[in-house]
Amino acid sequence: MERRLIKDYEAMMQDVLARMDNDTLDVAVALASVPDQIRGYGPVKADSVAIAEKKKAELLDAFRSPGAENARIMAAQ
C-alpha cells in the first residue's frame, strides 16, 4: 500500500505542477499536504488512507474546476 501511495502521489503532483496557475495555487498546496493526514498502523492507517483519498478526490475536483468551488473547498479545510 505504501508503495502505491507514493507512486500515486508522485504522478498526481507531476500533473498538478504542470497545470498549476495563480487560481489553483492554494488547492495545489492542499493537495501536496494530503499525505500528512495519513497516520497509524494496520486498521488505523487504512482508515486514515480512506479519509485522505476522499479529501484528495475533493481537492482534485476543485483543482480541475477553479473558481467558486475552489474557494468553497479551501474554506472547508
Buried (B, 14 or more C-beta within 10 A) or exposed (E): EEEEBEEEBEEBBEBBEEEBEEEBEBBBEBBBEBBEEBEEEEEEBEEBBEBBBEBBEBBBEBBBEBEEBBEEBBEEE
